[in-house]
Amino acid sequence: MVFVMVCTLLGRSQSDSVTIEKIDFTGLKKTKYSLALRELSLNPGDKVPVKNLQEALKLAEYRLNRSDLFSLVKINITNWDTEKNTLNLSVEVIENLYLILVPDVDLADRNFNVWWVDQKRALDRINIGGRIGWKNFSGNKDILSFQTLFGYTQKFGAKYEYPYLNPAKTIGFSAEAFFSRNKEINYATIRDKQAFFKADNKYLVTRQRYLIGLSYRPEFLTQQNLQIGYQVNKVPSDIVDSFDGQFLDLPVQNFLSINYSLVYDKRNTTHYATSGYFVKFQFQKMGSCLLIIIPTHSFLPL
């Protein structure tokens, strides 16, 4: 329906190709024009074969829908000059809701059955908090998010992702910081049950994690990600001595991590895809642990 004008105007052109002279967007309240143009598959000055014009407009609409920035996209042809073989495009969009608040209720135990049976449904082993995500924070498809959790374990986290760091808009950047602490530790397994030690007057375990990442997206369907992290885990020295090496050999444990992934995504949409396929290759190393290679794929009817 979006391309009704195409079939009518195709026959008028006397040339094999047509030049896109101008692209206008309506409905851009926060998203930057340059970003919207990056997600589009067409640019002012592009020459498109007339026979492929309808397909090119469908691809452009598909790419904007896949950007996760807009809930509605309509592309129309305006001012088709058959003598100069030029035309303009009018792109109408409705931006998505960008500020999202999600409440979070989390059990401290490894599953619901352990909490219900072994811990006798103890309310003090429940974490309650929330997460807030601000997509398209500055209008450049960047994401700012925070996490706060209180209860058995206190958690605080912040993350920022900026997808277009360079003028060519192919390199992205991300940074993340996370902190958690609690007053109880699992130091052993006795008769198939976890054994805990608890202190009411001080925190027994604190964890800190810092991550920096780079992404490279030279084309629409392919993206590479590299992330380097540093993590610190701490327990009081007297706790380490009390358990005689059952918990940690040292009161402070720190290590580096590196994670690389290659993603090829040809689904019709990133959410609830009904066609296409998704392939991900991941390479990970955490501290002295062995390298982990995790191939992930998902195929849907084309």
C-alpha positions as CSV (number, residue, x, y, z in Angstrom):
1,M,0.0,0.0,0.0
2,V,2.9,2.3,0.7
3,F,4.2,2.0,-2.8
4,V,1.0,2.7,-4.8
5,M,2.6,5.6,-6.6
6,V,5.5,3.5,-7.9
7,C,3.5,1.4,-10.3
8,T,1.9,4.5,-11.8
9,L,5.1,6.4,-12.3
10,L,7.4,3.7,-13.5
11,G,6.0,3.9,-17.0
12,R,6.6,7.7,-17.2
13,S,10.4,7.5,-16.8
14,Q,12.3,7.7,-20.0
15,S,15.6,6.6,-18.3
16,D,16.8,3.3,-16.9
17,S,17.5,4.9,-13.6
18,V,16.2,7.7,-11.4
19,T,18.1,9.9,-8.9
20,I,16.9,10.5,-5.4
21,E,17.2,14.3,-5.0
22,K,15.9,14.7,-1.5
23,I,14.7,12.6,1.5
24,D,12.3,14.3,4.0
25,F,11.4,12.8,7.4
26,T,8.2,13.7,9.3
27,G,7.7,12.6,12.9
28,L,11.3,12.8,14.1
29,K,10.8,14.3,17.5
30,K,13.9,13.0,19.1
31,T,15.8,10.9,16.6
32,K,18.5,12.8,14.7
33,Y,18.0,13.1,10.9
34,S,21.5,11.7,10.3
35,L,20.8,8.6,12.3
36,A,17.5,8.0,10.6
37,L,19.3,8.3,7.3
38,R,21.9,5.8,8.4
39,E,19.3,3.2,9.2
40,L,17.7,3.8,5.7
41,S,19.2,2.0,2.8
42,L,19.0,5.1,0.5
43,N,20.7,8.5,0.5
44,P,20.2,11.7,-1.4
45,G,22.2,11.5,-4.6
46,D,21.7,7.7,-5.0
47,K,20.8,6.4,-8.5
48,V,18.3,3.6,-8.5
49,P,17.3,1.5,-11.5
50,V,13.7,2.2,-12.2
51,K,12.9,-1.5,-12.4
52,N,14.3,-2.0,-8.9
53,L,12.7,1.1,-7.3
54,Q,9.8,-0.6,-5.6
55,E,12.2,-3.3,-4.2
56,A,14.5,-0.6,-2.9
57,L,11.7,1.3,-1.1
58,K,10.5,-2.0,0.5
59,L,14.1,-2.6,1.7
60,A,14.3,0.9,3.1
61,E,11.1,0.5,5.0
62,Y,12.2,-2.9,6.3
63,R,15.5,-1.4,7.6
64,L,13.7,1.4,9.5
65,N,11.3,-1.1,11.0
66,R,14.3,-3.2,12.1
67,S,16.0,-0.3,13.8
68,D,13.8,-0.6,16.9
69,L,13.3,3.2,16.7
70,F,9.9,3.5,15.1
71,S,6.5,1.8,15.6
72,L,5.3,3.0,12.2
73,V,7.1,3.7,8.9
74,K,5.5,4.9,5.6
75,I,7.6,5.9,2.5
76,N,6.1,7.8,-0.4
77,I,7.4,9.2,-3.7
78,T,7.0,12.9,-4.2
79,N,8.0,15.3,-7.0
80,W,9.0,12.7,-9.7
81,D,10.4,14.8,-12.5
82,T,10.4,12.5,-15.6
83,E,12.4,15.0,-17.6
84,K,15.3,15.3,-15.1
85,N,14.8,11.7,-13.9
86,T,14.8,12.8,-10.3
87,L,12.4,12.3,-7.4
88,N,12.0,13.0,-3.7
89,L,11.1,10.6,-0.9
90,S,8.8,11.5,2.0
91,V,9.3,9.2,5.0
92,E,6.6,9.4,7.7
93,V,7.5,7.7,11.1
94,I,6.1,7.4,14.6
95,E,8.8,7.0,17.2
96,N,8.7,4.2,19.8
97,L,8.2,4.8,23.5
98,Y,11.8,5.1,24.7
99,L,11.5,5.3,28.5
100,I,10.7,1.9,30.0
101,L,10.4,1.1,33.7
102,V,10.4,-2.6,34.6
103,P,9.8,-3.8,38.2
104,D,12.0,-6.6,39.4
105,V,11.3,-9.4,41.9
106,D,14.1,-11.9,42.3
107,L,14.6,-14.9,44.6
108,A,18.0,-15.3,46.2
109,D,17.9,-19.0,45.9
110,R,18.8,-20.9,42.8
111,N,15.2,-21.9,42.0
112,F,11.6,-21.6,43.3
113,N,11.5,-25.1,44.9
114,V,14.6,-24.4,47.0
115,W,13.1,-21.2,48.3
116,W,9.6,-22.8,48.9
117,V,10.8,-26.0,50.6
118,D,14.3,-25.6,52.0
119,Q,14.1,-22.0,52.9
120,K,10.4,-22.2,54.0
121,R,9.3,-19.3,51.9
122,A,11.4,-16.8,53.8
123,L,10.5,-13.3,52.8
124,D,14.0,-11.9,53.7
125,R,15.4,-14.0,50.8
126,I,13.5,-12.0,48.2
127,N,15.0,-9.1,46.2
128,I,12.8,-6.3,45.1
129,G,13.7,-3.4,42.9
130,G,13.5,-2.2,39.3
131,R,15.2,-1.4,36.0
132,I,14.9,1.7,34.0
133,G,15.9,1.8,30.3
134,W,16.1,5.0,28.3
135,K,16.4,4.1,24.6
136,N,17.5,6.7,22.1
137,F,18.8,8.8,25.0
138,S,20.4,11.6,23.0
139,G,18.6,10.9,19.7
140,N,21.4,8.8,18.4
141,K,20.0,5.3,19.2
142,D,22.1,5.2,22.4
143,I,20.8,3.4,25.5
144,L,21.1,4.5,29.1
145,S,19.9,2.0,31.7
146,F,20.0,1.6,35.5
147,Q,19.3,-1.4,37.8
148,T,18.5,-1.2,41.6
149,L,17.7,-4.1,43.8
150,F,17.2,-4.3,47.6
151,G,16.6,-7.2,50.0
152,Y,18.7,-10.3,50.5
153,T,21.2,-9.0,47.9
154,Q,21.8,-5.3,47.1
155,K,22.5,-4.7,43.5
156,F,23.3,-1.4,41.7
157,G,24.2,-1.2,38.0
158,A,24.5,1.3,35.2
159,K,25.1,0.8,31.5
160,Y,25.5,3.1,28.5
161,E,25.6,2.1,24.8
162,Y,26.5,4.5,22.0
163,P,26.2,2.8,18.6
164,Y,27.7,5.4,16.2
165,L,31.1,6.7,17.5
166,N,32.7,7.6,14.1
167,P,31.4,9.8,11.2
168,A,30.8,6.7,9.1
169,K,28.6,5.3,11.9
170,T,30.1,1.9,11.9
171,I,31.8,1.8,15.3
172,G,30.0,1.8,18.6
173,F,31.0,2.0,22.3
174,S,29.6,0.7,25.5
175,A,30.4,1.0,29.2
176,E,29.0,-0.8,32.2
177,A,29.5,-0.8,36.0
178,F,27.9,-3.2,38.5
179,F,28.1,-3.5,42.3
180,S,26.4,-6.0,44.6
181,R,26.7,-7.1,48.3
182,N,25.0,-9.4,50.8
183,K,25.3,-10.6,54.4
184,E,25.2,-14.3,53.7
185,I,27.5,-16.6,51.8
186,N,27.2,-20.2,50.6
187,Y,30.4,-21.9,51.7
188,A,29.8,-25.6,51.1
189,T,27.3,-28.3,50.1
190,I,26.3,-30.7,52.8
191,R,24.1,-33.7,52.0
192,D,23.0,-32.2,48.8
193,K,22.0,-29.0,50.5
194,Q,23.7,-25.6,50.4
195,A,25.2,-24.5,53.7
196,F,25.1,-20.8,54.5
197,F,26.9,-18.5,56.9
198,K,25.2,-15.2,57.8
199,A,26.3,-12.1,59.6
200,D,23.7,-9.4,60.6
201,N,26.2,-6.7,61.3
202,K,28.4,-6.6,58.2
203,Y,28.4,-7.5,54.5
204,L,30.2,-10.8,53.8
205,V,30.5,-10.7,50.0
206,T,30.9,-7.7,47.7
207,R,31.2,-7.9,43.9
208,Q,32.3,-5.2,41.5
209,R,32.3,-5.5,37.7
210,Y,33.4,-3.0,35.0
211,L,33.1,-3.5,31.3
212,I,34.1,-1.6,28.2
213,G,33.1,-2.7,24.7
214,L,33.4,-1.8,21.1
215,S,31.1,-2.8,18.3
216,Y,31.7,-2.8,14.5
217,R,28.8,-2.8,12.1
218,P,30.0,-2.3,8.5
219,E,26.8,-3.4,7.0
220,F,23.2,-3.7,8.0
221,L,23.0,-7.5,8.8
222,T,26.5,-8.1,10.3
223,Q,27.9,-6.9,13.6
224,Q,31.0,-7.7,15.6
225,N,31.3,-7.0,19.4
226,L,34.4,-7.0,21.6
227,Q,34.1,-6.5,25.4
228,I,36.8,-6.4,28.0
229,G,35.9,-6.5,31.7
230,Y,37.5,-6.4,35.2
231,Q,35.8,-8.0,38.2
232,V,36.6,-7.9,41.9
233,N,35.1,-10.2,44.6
234,K,35.8,-9.5,48.3
235,V,35.1,-11.3,51.5
236,P,36.5,-10.4,55.0
237,S,39.8,-12.0,55.8
238,D,38.5,-13.5,59.0
239,I,35.8,-15.3,57.1
240,V,38.4,-16.9,54.8
241,D,40.4,-18.1,57.8
242,S,37.3,-19.4,59.6
243,F,36.3,-21.7,56.7
244,D,39.9,-23.0,56.1
245,G,40.0,-22.6,52.4
246,Q,36.4,-23.9,51.7
247,F,35.4,-20.5,50.3
248,L,38.3,-18.6,48.8
249,D,42.0,-18.9,49.2
250,L,42.3,-15.1,49.4
251,P,40.0,-12.4,50.7
252,V,40.2,-10.6,47.3
253,Q,39.7,-12.3,44.0
254,N,40.1,-10.2,40.8
255,F,40.3,-11.2,37.2
256,L,40.0,-10.0,33.6
257,S,37.4,-11.2,31.1
258,I,37.2,-10.9,27.3
259,N,34.2,-11.6,25.1
260,Y,34.0,-11.5,21.3
261,S,30.9,-12.2,19.3
262,L,30.0,-12.2,15.6
263,V,26.3,-11.8,14.7
264,Y,24.5,-12.3,11.4
265,D,20.9,-11.4,11.6
266,K,18.5,-11.7,8.7
267,R,15.2,-11.9,10.6
268,N,12.3,-9.8,9.4
269,T,12.2,-8.2,12.9
270,T,14.3,-8.4,16.0
271,H,11.2,-9.0,18.2
272,Y,8.9,-11.9,17.5
273,A,10.4,-12.8,14.2
274,T,8.4,-14.9,11.7
275,S,10.9,-15.4,8.9
276,G,14.6,-15.3,8.3
277,Y,17.5,-16.6,10.3
278,F,19.9,-15.5,13.1
279,V,23.4,-16.8,13.6
280,K,25.8,-15.9,16.5
281,F,29.3,-17.0,17.3
282,Q,30.7,-16.2,20.7
283,F,34.2,-16.5,22.1
284,Q,34.7,-15.9,25.8
285,K,37.4,-16.1,28.5
286,M,36.9,-15.3,32.2
287,G,40.1,-15.2,34.4
288,S,42.0,-18.4,34.2
289,C,39.0,-20.4,32.9
290,L,39.2,-22.1,29.5
291,L,38.0,-20.4,26.4
292,I,34.3,-21.0,25.7
293,I,33.0,-21.2,22.1
294,I,29.2,-20.9,21.9
295,P,27.6,-21.1,18.5
296,T,24.0,-20.0,18.5
297,H,21.6,-20.2,15.6
298,S,17.9,-19.8,14.9
299,F,16.2,-20.5,11.6
300,L,12.7,-19.6,10.6
301,P,10.7,-20.1,7.4
302,L,12.0,-17.7,4.7
